[in-house]
Amino acid sequence: MTSKELLYVEDALGHEKFMKSCSVKTSAKLQDVALSSYIGELEQKHTELYNKFLNLL
């Protein structure tokens, strides 16, 4: 893996970690059950993406 590709993967990992964090915080604050559930699904999706990027290393 080139240094440029490594920088891209590291950047993507940071973005996915941030999105997961935002999803967790938002889901905890919501009172609407359906919306909270949807945000929980987004959290799972960002966790999956994080793990996929991590496996590239």
Phi and psi restraints in degrees (value plus and minus 20) as a CYANA .aco file:
   2 THR   PHI     -94.9   -54.9
   2 THR   PSI     145.2   185.2
   3 SER   PHI     -85.2   -45.2
   3 SER   PSI     -53.4   -13.4
   4 LYS   PHI     -87.0   -47.0
   4 LYS   PSI     -61.7   -21.7
   5 GLU   PHI     -85.2   -45.2
   5 GLU   PSI     -59.9   -19.9
   6 LEU   PHI     -82.1   -42.1
   6 LEU   PSI     -61.4   -21.4
   7 LEU   PHI     -82.9   -42.9
   7 LEU   PSI     -59.2   -19.2
   8 TYR   PHI     -82.8   -42.8
   8 TYR   PSI     -66.5   -26.5
   9 VAL   PHI     -84.0   -44.0
   9 VAL   PSI     -62.0   -22.0
  10 GLU   PHI     -82.5   -42.5
  10 GLU   PSI     -60.6   -20.6
  11 ASP   PHI     -84.0   -44.0
  11 ASP   PSI     -64.3   -24.3
  12 ALA   PHI     -83.2   -43.2
  12 ALA   PSI     -59.2   -19.2
  13 LEU   PHI     -81.2   -41.2
  13 LEU   PSI     -61.7   -21.7
  14 GLY   PHI     -83.7   -43.7
  14 GLY   PSI     -61.2   -21.2
  15 HIS   PHI     -85.3   -45.3
  15 HIS   PSI     -64.4   -24.4
  16 GLU   PHI     -86.1   -46.1
  16 GLU   PSI     -58.3   -18.3
  17 LYS   PHI     -83.2   -43.2
  17 LYS   PSI     -62.3   -22.3
  18 PHE   PHI     -84.5   -44.5
  18 PHE   PSI     -64.2   -24.2
  19 MET   PHI     -84.8   -44.8
  19 MET   PSI     -58.4   -18.4
  20 LYS   PHI     -83.7   -43.7
  20 LYS   PSI     -64.9   -24.9
  21 SER   PHI     -79.8   -39.8
  21 SER   PSI     -64.9   -24.9
  22 CYS   PHI     -83.0   -43.0
  22 CYS   PSI     -59.7   -19.7
  23 SER   PHI     -84.1   -44.1
  23 SER   PSI     -62.6   -22.6
  24 VAL   PHI     -83.0   -43.0
  24 VAL   PSI     -67.4   -27.4
  25 LYS   PHI     -83.3   -43.3
  25 LYS   PSI     -63.5   -23.5
  26 THR   PHI     -86.7   -46.7
  26 THR   PSI     -64.5   -24.5
  27 SER   PHI     -80.0   -40.0
  27 SER   PSI     -57.8   -17.8
  28 ALA   PHI     -88.6   -48.6
  28 ALA   PSI     -47.4    -7.4
  29 LYS   PHI    -107.5   -67.5
  29 LYS   PSI     -39.1     0.9
  30 LEU   PHI     -98.0   -58.0
  30 LEU   PSI     122.3   162.3
  31 GLN   PHI    -119.4   -79.4
  31 GLN   PSI     -43.8    -3.8
  32 ASP   PHI     -92.5   -52.5
  32 ASP   PSI      96.9   136.9
  33 VAL   PHI     -84.0   -44.0
  33 VAL   PSI     -62.9   -22.9
  34 ALA   PHI     -84.5   -44.5
  34 ALA   PSI     -63.6   -23.6
  35 LEU   PHI     -87.8   -47.8
  35 LEU   PSI     -60.8   -20.8
  36 SER   PHI     -82.0   -42.0
  36 SER   PSI     -59.7   -19.7
  37 SER   PHI     -84.5   -44.5
  37 SER   PSI     -62.2   -22.2
  38 TYR   PHI     -82.1   -42.1
  38 TYR   PSI     -63.3   -23.3
  39 ILE   PHI     -84.5   -44.5
  39 ILE   PSI     -54.9   -14.9
  40 GLY   PHI     -82.1   -42.1
  40 GLY   PSI     -58.3   -18.3
  41 GLU   PHI     -84.6   -44.6
  41 GLU   PSI     -59.0   -19.0
  42 LEU   PHI     -84.1   -44.1
  42 LEU   PSI     -58.5   -18.5
  43 GLU   PHI     -79.5   -39.5
  43 GLU   PSI     -64.5   -24.5
  44 GLN   PHI     -83.3   -43.3
  44 GLN   PSI     -60.8   -20.8
  45 LYS   PHI     -82.9   -42.9
  45 LYS   PSI     -63.2   -23.2
  46 HIS   PHI     -89.0   -49.0
  46 HIS   PSI     -51.9   -11.9
  47 THR   PHI     -85.2   -45.2
  47 THR   PSI     -63.3   -23.3
  48 GLU   PHI     -81.6   -41.6
  48 GLU   PSI     -65.0   -25.0
  49 LEU   PHI     -84.1   -44.1
  49 LEU   PSI     -60.5   -20.5
  50 TYR   PHI     -78.1   -38.1
  50 TYR   PSI     -67.2   -27.2
  51 ASN   PHI     -84.8   -44.8
  51 ASN   PSI     -56.6   -16.6
  52 LYS   PHI     -85.0   -45.0
  52 LYS   PSI     -64.0   -24.0
  53 PHE   PHI     -85.3   -45.3
  53 PHE   PSI     -58.7   -18.7
  54 LEU   PHI     -83.1   -43.1
  54 LEU   PSI     -56.4   -16.4
  55 ASN   PHI     -89.1   -49.1
  55 ASN   PSI     -36.3     3.7
  56 LEU   PHI     -92.0   -52.0
  56 LEU   PSI     -41.1    -1.1
